[in-house]
Amino acid sequence: MQDITVEELRDKLNAGEDFLFIDVREEWEYEEDNLGAKNIPLGELPFALEEFEAFKDKEIVLQCRSGARSGNAKNFMASKGFTKVRNLLGGIMAYREMKEEEG
């Protein structure tokens, strides 16, 4: 499944769409700023996969600061059989930049 842009994510959040939203940044980063995703730091993700078995064929959006860690998380989850994992391109930085431009 292809990655997701910040505009697509904004529209999904505004529409209240049903998808699993995971932030793979460290807890301190998440506490500073977040979009309401479930916080599971990248290093803990392998130990939390059982929790998401019901989402193996449902949409999962991953995010981090810039898109690098969530890209790694996407590849990892895909290798474990998750079929609809999407990475937020540009991460929370790009999301916040879009929101600022919108005013």
Buried (B, 14 or more C-beta within 10 A) or exposed (E): EEBBBBEBBBEBBEEEEEBBBBBBBBEEBBEEEBBEBBBBBBEEBEEEBEEBEEBBEBBBBBBBBBBEBBBBBBEBBBEEEBEBBBBBBBBBBBBBEBEEEEE
